[in-house]
Amino acid sequence: MADQQAPPAGPDLSQGISLSEFAGATLLGHVGDEDVLLVRSGSEIFAIDAHCSHYHGPLAEGLVDGESIRCPWHHACFDLRTGEAARAPALNSIAVWKIEHEGNRIFVRQKREQPKPRVKGSVDAPARIVIVGGGAAGFAAAEMLRRQDYRGSIVMLSTEAAGPVDRPNLSKDYLAGTAQEDWLPLRSDDFYAETSIDLRLNTEVTSIDTKARNVVLASGEAVPYDRLLLATGAEPVRLPISGADQPHVHVLRSLDDCRTIIASANGARRALVIGASFIGLEVAASLRARDIEVHVVGLEQRPMERVLGPEMGDFVRALHEEHGVVFHLGDTVTAIDGKRATLKSGSVLEADVVVVGVGVRPRLALAEKAGLAIDRGVTVNAYLETSIPGIYAAGDIARWPDPHSGEPIRVEHWVVAERQGQTAARNMLGQREVFDAVPFFWSQHYDVPINYVGHAEKWDAIAVDGDIAAKDCLLQYKSGGRVLAVASIYRDVASLEAELAMERARR
């Protein structure tokens, strides 16, 4: 997280600047002790808060696109006229400031009253909407429904014990001990009461009666719906080996999972991470931040090679080894007896805490039982509607027609889930919005962020611009000469430009 106590930057905009001083697309200044960003869009000049409402990213280093600006860190997008967080991962709006023109000078002295978000006209808005799932997609849908001035009933059913949280933080800052727990909730508990969202925790949905249009809970209660969103997410894969059910062996998905790992890590000398995945290696980095010896066991020869390619895989391994992580690759754990883990190679590792990060599987049982079309995920159309009208799916379970690749895809990215939840919300209100957002995710390893835009399950060439080892690079994953995806380290604007180029190509 950025230090919000830094002194204000740039000119004092309350004293005014001449138009000749504002030559580019943005200019960072301040009013009092608040950073304010001037943004030029065509012939108009806007003034907004200078920092993203997600993780305080510097919008001055972002990308202006029409009447919006994109954050360089995690690709949130803000409406310059209203300050609305138009696209996840940011959910909170930013302040919009009043511009005053006096001759050839412009002044910024005060904030405007927060404009209302732009609301598209709803067609045949349903009276009752039920959301199954309390993760990224489910929460983003509920929040967007209220933001779109939907006044009907919203019931949100979650199996988790806590309200929706910032799940990426669980393997990063919070697990590392550098983020407070009160940073995690996406909204306070009061939000749900204030917005009349009926959030029910520890609630399992056992079936969907598609003819009667209700969902049946484990308690036997039937909850009626006019529109239904399935956002059941994914669950961690658990190893089918002896000893995997011991108290010191963990998976990481929920806030409770993370709290349990932290409790196990207190006083631990050595940790074993099974799986050299993004989650596994983020966990490894976080446990190293707690000064715990970490060993990583993974089947692959290079960590993350399947997604990032061999050169980036070698870089990631070297980065973790610089921080003391010991790898055991091309191997797997066959049994855990107490604190002794036996590897297929015959080696034995002792560990006080074990975290299994070998992937997740989508929770499809409810959709399958309801008779929805399934193809390695819940099949949805361009509007995220399933094979049964009135039922939508979003997030880790949804397989949607990707306009860039021309193939149906399913991805397990936090930002994608949030954006799908937002699109599904608008479509449940009859707005017929095609989901064409380019997939995006970020991964953090110590002080090194890796941004990834697009989706490439396979490629025939990787073009590298810059120096991977120097942590200054952009990689293009190509098939037949066409760029399918881009990964980058400290090339934030280039990453945003790649995202925008892919969006325009889709349209």
C-alpha positions in Angstrom: 0.0 0.0 0.0 1.3 3.5 -0.8 2.1 6.0 1.9 -0.8 8.4 2.0 1.1 10.9 4.2 3.5 12.1 1.5 3.5 15.9 1.0 1.3 17.3 -1.8 2.9 17.4 -5.2 3.0 19.8 -8.1 1.5 23.3 -8.2 -1.0 24.7 -5.9 -4.1 24.6 -8.1 -6.1 26.9 -5.8 -3.6 29.6 -6.8 -4.3 28.8 -10.5 -2.1 27.8 -13.4 -1.9 29.1 -16.9 -3.2 26.9 -19.7 0.3 26.9 -21.2 1.6 25.1 -18.1 -0.8 22.3 -18.8 0.5 20.8 -22.0 0.0 17.1 -21.6 -2.9 14.7 -20.9 -2.5 15.0 -17.1 -1.0 17.4 -14.5 -0.5 16.5 -10.8 -1.1 19.3 -8.4 -2.7 19.9 -5.0 -5.4 21.9 -3.2 -4.4 22.3 0.4 -2.9 19.0 1.5 -5.0 16.9 -1.1 -3.5 15.7 -4.3 -5.6 16.7 -7.3 -5.1 15.6 -10.9 -6.0 17.7 -13.9 -7.0 15.6 -16.9 -7.4 16.7 -20.5 -10.0 14.9 -22.6 -10.4 16.5 -26.0 -11.2 20.2 -25.5 -12.3 19.6 -21.8 -10.3 19.7 -18.6 -11.4 17.7 -15.6 -10.1 17.7 -12.0 -10.3 14.5 -9.9 -8.7 13.0 -6.9 -5.2 11.9 -7.9 -5.3 8.4 -6.4 -7.2 5.2 -7.2 -9.7 4.2 -4.5 -8.6 0.6 -4.8 -5.0 0.5 -3.6 -4.2 4.2 -3.8 -2.5 3.8 -7.2 -1.2 7.0 -8.9 -3.7 8.0 -11.5 -1.2 10.6 -12.9 0.7 7.5 -14.2 -2.4 6.0 -15.8 -4.0 6.2 -19.2 -6.7 8.6 -20.3 -9.3 7.0 -22.7 -12.0 9.4 -23.7 -13.9 10.5 -20.6 -12.2 8.0 -18.4 -8.9 7.3 -16.8 -7.4 3.9 -16.0 -5.2 3.1 -12.9 -1.7 1.9 -13.8 -1.6 -0.7 -11.0 -4.6 -2.9 -11.3 -6.5 -1.4 -14.3 -9.5 0.1 -12.4 -11.3 2.7 -14.5 -12.9 6.0 -13.4 -15.5 8.3 -15.1 -13.9 11.8 -15.3 -17.3 13.5 -15.1 -18.7 11.6 -12.1 -15.7 10.1 -10.4 -17.6 6.7 -10.5 -15.5 3.6 -10.4 -16.7 2.4 -13.8 -14.8 -0.9 -13.7 -13.4 -3.1 -11.0 -11.3 -3.7 -9.1 -12.0 -0.2 -7.7 -15.5 0.0 -6.3 -15.5 3.4 -4.5 -15.9 6.6 -6.5 -13.3 9.3 -6.4 -14.0 13.0 -5.8 -14.5 15.4 -8.7 -13.3 18.9 -8.3 -14.8 22.1 -9.7 -12.8 23.8 -12.5 -12.9 27.6 -12.7 -11.6 29.5 -15.7 -10.4 33.1 -15.3 -8.8 34.4 -18.5 -6.2 32.0 -19.6 -5.8 30.5 -16.1 -7.6 27.7 -14.5 -8.3 27.3 -10.7 -9.3 24.4 -8.6 -10.6 25.4 -5.2 -13.3 23.0 -4.0 -14.9 19.7 -4.6 -18.1 19.3 -6.5 -21.0 17.6 -4.8 -20.5 14.0 -5.7 -22.3 13.4 -9.0 -24.6 10.4 -9.3 -23.3 7.5 -11.3 -24.5 7.2 -14.9 -27.5 4.9 -14.9 -28.8 3.3 -18.0 -32.5 2.9 -18.4 -33.7 -0.4 -17.0 -36.1 -2.6 -19.0 -38.6 -4.7 -17.2 -36.6 -4.6 -13.9 -37.4 -7.7 -11.8 -38.9 -7.5 -8.3 -36.6 -10.1 -6.8 -33.0 -10.9 -7.5 -31.1 -13.8 -5.7 -27.4 -14.1 -5.8 -25.7 -17.4 -4.8 -22.2 -16.7 -3.7 -20.4 -14.2 -1.5 -17.2 -13.7 -3.4 -16.0 -11.2 -6.0 -18.7 -11.7 -8.6 -21.6 -11.9 -6.2 -20.6 -8.8 -4.3 -19.9 -6.8 -7.4 -23.3 -7.7 -8.8 -25.2 -6.7 -5.6 -23.3 -3.4 -5.3 -23.8 -2.6 -9.0 -27.6 -3.3 -8.7 -27.9 -0.7 -6.0 -25.6 1.7 -7.9 -27.9 1.4 -10.9 -30.8 2.5 -8.6 -32.4 -0.9 -8.5 -35.0 -0.8 -5.7 -36.2 -4.4 -5.7 -35.2 -7.2 -3.3 -31.7 -8.5 -3.3 -30.9 -11.7 -1.4 -27.2 -12.8 -1.3 -26.5 -16.3 -0.1 -23.0 -17.2 1.0 -21.5 -20.3 2.5 -18.7 -18.3 4.0 -18.6 -17.1 7.6 -17.5 -13.6 6.8 -18.9 -11.0 4.5 -17.2 -10.4 1.1 -13.5 -9.6 1.5 -10.6 -8.5 -0.7 -9.5 -12.1 -1.5 -6.2 -11.2 -3.3 -5.0 -9.7 0.0 -5.3 -13.1 1.7 -2.2 -14.5 -0.1 -0.4 -11.2 -0.2 -0.2 -8.4 2.4 -2.6 -9.8 5.0 -0.9 -13.1 5.1 2.5 -11.4 5.2 1.4 -9.4 8.2 1.7 -6.0 6.5 -2.1 -5.3 6.1 -4.6 -4.9 8.9 -7.7 -7.1 8.9 -10.0 -4.1 8.8 -8.6 -3.4 5.3 -10.1 -6.7 4.0 -13.9 -6.3 3.9 -15.2 -4.9 0.6 -17.8 -3.0 2.6 -18.6 -2.6 6.3 -21.3 -4.7 7.9 -23.5 -1.6 8.0 -23.4 -1.4 4.2 -25.7 -4.3 3.7 -28.4 -3.0 6.1 -28.1 0.5 4.7 -28.6 -0.7 1.1 -31.2 -3.4 1.9 -29.1 -6.2 0.7 -30.1 -9.3 2.6 -26.7 -11.0 3.1 -27.0 -14.4 4.6 -23.8 -16.0 5.7 -23.1 -19.7 6.5 -26.0 -20.5 4.1 -25.9 -23.4 1.7 -28.1 -23.7 -1.4 -28.9 -27.3 -2.1 -31.0 -27.0 -5.3 -32.7 -24.7 -7.7 -36.3 -25.2 -8.8 -36.2 -23.6 -12.2 -39.9 -24.0 -12.8 -41.1 -22.5 -9.5 -38.3 -20.0 -9.7 -36.8 -20.5 -6.2 -33.6 -21.7 -4.6 -33.9 -24.2 -1.8 -31.6 -23.9 1.2 -30.2 -26.6 3.4 -32.7 -25.5 6.1 -35.5 -26.3 3.7 -36.5 -22.7 3.1 -37.4 -21.8 -0.5 -36.2 -18.3 -1.6 -38.1 -17.0 -4.7 -36.4 -15.1 -7.5 -37.3 -13.4 -10.7 -33.6 -13.3 -11.8 -30.9 -15.5 -10.4 -27.1 -15.1 -10.5 -24.9 -18.1 -9.8 -21.5 -16.9 -8.5 -20.5 -20.0 -6.6 -16.8 -19.6 -7.3 -14.2 -22.3 -6.9 -12.9 -24.5 -4.2 -9.2 -25.5 -3.5 -8.1 -28.9 -4.8 -7.2 -31.1 -1.8 -4.5 -33.7 -2.2 -5.7 -37.3 -2.0 -2.8 -38.5 0.1 -2.6 -39.8 3.7 -2.1 -37.1 6.3 -3.6 -34.3 4.2 -6.4 -33.9 6.8 -4.1 -33.0 9.7 -4.6 -29.7 11.5 -1.3 -28.2 10.3 -2.1 -28.9 6.6 -4.1 -26.0 5.0 -5.6 -24.7 1.9 -6.2 -21.0 1.2 -9.4 -19.6 -0.1 -11.4 -17.9 2.7 -10.6 -15.4 5.4 -11.0 -18.2 7.9 -8.4 -20.3 6.0 -6.0 -17.3 6.1 -6.5 -16.8 9.8 -5.8 -20.4 10.5 -2.6 -20.4 8.5 -1.4 -17.3 10.3 -2.1 -19.0 13.7 -0.2 -22.0 12.5 2.7 -19.8 11.3 3.1 -18.2 14.7 6.2 -19.8 16.2 6.7 -22.0 13.1 10.3 -22.6 11.9 9.7 -24.2 8.5 6.8 -24.2 6.1 6.1 -26.4 3.2 4.1 -25.1 0.2 2.8 -27.8 -2.1 2.3 -26.3 -5.6 4.4 -23.7 -7.5 1.3 -21.8 -8.6 0.6 -18.1 -8.3 -1.2 -18.7 -5.0 1.5 -21.1 -3.8 4.3 -18.7 -4.5 2.5 -15.7 -3.1 2.0 -17.7 0.1 5.7 -18.6 0.0 6.7 -14.9 -0.3 4.3 -13.9 2.5 5.6 -16.6 4.9 9.2 -15.5 4.1 8.1 -12.0 5.2 7.3 -13.6 8.5 10.9 -15.0 8.6 9.8 -18.6 8.2 12.0 -21.0 6.2 10.0 -22.0 3.1 10.3 -25.1 0.9 8.2 -25.3 -2.3 7.4 -28.6 -3.9 5.9 -28.6 -7.5 5.4 -31.0 -10.4 6.5 -28.4 -13.0 10.1 -28.0 -14.0 9.7 -24.2 -13.9 7.3 -22.3 -11.7 4.4 -20.7 -13.7 5.9 -21.7 -17.0 2.5 -22.8 -18.3 1.1 -19.3 -18.0 4.2 -17.1 -18.3 6.7 -19.1 -20.4 10.2 -20.4 -19.6 12.1 -17.1 -19.3 9.6 -15.5 -16.9 9.4 -18.9 -15.0 13.2 -18.9 -14.5 13.0 -15.3 -13.3 10.3 -16.1 -10.8 12.3 -19.0 -9.4 15.5 -16.9 -9.1 13.5 -14.1 -7.4 12.2 -16.5 -4.7 15.6 -18.2 -4.3 17.1 -14.7 -3.7 14.7 -14.4 -0.8 15.6 -17.8 0.6 12.9 -20.1 -0.8 14.1 -23.7 -1.5 12.5 -25.4 -4.5 11.9 -29.1 -5.1 10.5 -29.1 -8.6 9.6 -32.1 -10.8 8.4 -33.7 -7.6 5.3 -34.2 -5.4 4.3 -35.1 -1.9 3.0 -38.6 -1.5 2.2 -38.7 2.2 2.3 -36.5 5.3 3.0 -38.3 8.6 2.9 -35.8 11.4 5.3 -33.1 10.4 7.2 -35.3 8.0 6.3 -35.0 4.3 7.5 -37.8 2.0 8.2 -36.8 -1.6 7.9 -39.1 -4.7 11.6 -38.8 -5.2 12.1 -40.4 -1.7 13.2 -37.2 0.0 11.6 -36.3 3.4 10.9 -32.7 4.5 9.9 -31.7 8.0 7.6 -28.7 8.3 5.6 -27.1 11.1 3.0 -25.8 8.7 1.9 -27.0 5.2 -0.1 -25.0 2.6 -1.5 -26.8 -0.4 -1.8 -24.6 -3.5 -2.3 -27.0 -6.4 -5.2 -25.2 -8.0 -9.0 -24.9 -7.7 -12.0 -26.4 -9.3 -15.2 -24.6 -10.1 -18.2 -25.3 -8.0 -20.6 -26.7 -10.6 -22.7 -29.1 -8.7 -25.6 -26.7 -8.1 -25.7 -25.7 -11.8 -25.4 -29.3 -13.0 -28.3 -30.4 -10.7 -30.5 -27.6 -12.1 -29.9 -28.8 -15.6 -27.9 -25.9 -16.9 -25.6 -26.4 -19.9 -22.1 -27.3 -18.6 -18.8 -27.4 -20.6 -15.9 -27.4 -18.1 -17.9 -24.5 -16.5 -21.4 -23.1 -16.7 -22.0 -22.1 -20.4 -23.2 -18.6 -20.7 -23.9 -16.3 -23.7 -22.3 -12.9 -24.4 -24.7 -11.4 -21.8 -23.7 -14.0 -19.2 -27.1 -15.7 -19.3 -27.1 -19.4 -19.0 -29.1 -22.0 -21.0 -32.1 -21.3 -18.8 -33.6 -17.8 -19.3 -33.4 -15.6 -16.2 -30.5 -17.4 -14.7 -27.0 -15.8 -15.1 -23.5 -17.0 -14.1 -20.4 -15.0 -13.3 -16.9 -15.5 -11.9 -14.9 -18.7 -11.7 -17.7 -20.9 -12.9 -18.7 -19.0 -16.1 -17.4 -20.1 -19.5 -18.2 -17.3 -21.9 -17.6 -16.6 -25.6 -14.4 -14.6 -25.7 -14.5 -12.2 -28.7 -10.7 -11.9 -28.9 -9.9 -15.6 -29.2 -13.2 -16.6 -30.8 -13.4 -19.5 -28.3 -15.3 -20.0 -25.1 -13.0 -19.5 -22.1 -13.2 -19.7 -18.3 -10.7 -17.9 -16.2 -10.2 -17.7 -12.4 -9.2 -14.1 -12.0 -10.5 -11.8 -9.3 -10.9 -8.8 -11.5 -12.7 -10.8 -14.2 -15.1 -12.1 -11.6 -15.9 -8.6 -10.4 -16.4 -7.2 -13.9 -18.6 -10.1 -14.8 -20.7 -9.5 -11.7 -21.1 -5.9 -12.7 -22.1 -6.8 -16.2 -24.5 -9.5 -15.0 -26.2 -7.0 -12.7 -26.8 -4.6 -15.5 -28.1 -7.4 -17.7 -30.5 -8.7 -15.0 -32.0 -5.2 -15.3 -32.5 -5.6 -19.0 -29.6 -3.6 -20.3 -28.2 -6.2 -22.7 -24.6 -5.4 -22.3 -22.1 -7.7 -24.0 -19.3 -8.9 -21.7 -16.2 -8.1 -23.7 -13.7 -7.1 -21.0 -10.1 -8.3 -21.5 -9.0 -10.6 -18.7 -6.6 -9.1 -16.3 -4.8 -10.2 -13.2 -1.8 -9.2 -11.1 0.5 -11.2 -8.9 2.9 -9.8 -6.2 6.2 -11.5 -5.3 8.1 -9.5 -2.7 8.5 -6.0 -4.3 7.9 -7.2 -7.8 4.4 -7.0 -9.4 3.5 -9.0 -12.5 0.6 -7.7 -14.5 -1.1 -10.0 -17.1 -3.6 -8.8 -19.7 -5.4 -11.2 -22.1 -5.7 -14.9 -22.2 -3.3 -17.4 -23.9 -3.7 -21.1 -23.2 -1.0 -21.8 -25.8 1.2 -19.7 -28.1 3.9 -20.2 -30.7 6.1 -17.2 -29.9 6.9 -14.9 -27.0 8.3 -11.5 -27.9 10.3 -9.9 -25.0 10.8 -6.2 -24.9 13.2 -5.0 -22.2 15.1 -7.0 -19.6 13.3 -9.6 -17.4 16.2 -10.0 -15.0 16.3 -6.2 -14.5 12.6 -6.2 -13.7 11.7 -4.0 -16.7 10.0 -5.9 -19.4 6.9 -6.5 -21.5 6.2 -10.0 -23.0 3.8 -10.6 -25.8 2.4 -14.1 -26.2 1.5 -14.7 -29.8 -0.2 -17.2 -32.0 0.1 -16.9 -35.7 1.5 -13.4 -35.3 -1.5 -12.2 -33.2 -1.0 -11.0 -29.7 -3.1 -13.1 -27.3 -1.8 -11.8 -24.0 0.8 -9.5 -22.4 2.8 -9.9 -19.2 4.8 -7.0 -17.7 7.0 -5.9 -14.9 7.0 -2.2 -14.2 5.6 -1.4 -17.6 2.3 -0.1 -16.3 1.4 2.2 -19.2 2.3 -0.3 -21.8 0.1 -2.9 -20.0 -2.8 -0.5 -20.1 -2.2 0.3 -23.7 -2.2 -3.4 -24.5 -5.5 -3.8 -22.7 -7.0 -0.9 -24.6 -5.7 -2.2 -27.9 -7.3 -5.7 -27.3 -10.6 -4.0 -26.3 -10.7 -2.0 -29.5 -9.9 -5.1 -31.6 -12.8 -6.9 -29.9 -15.2 -4.2 -30.8 
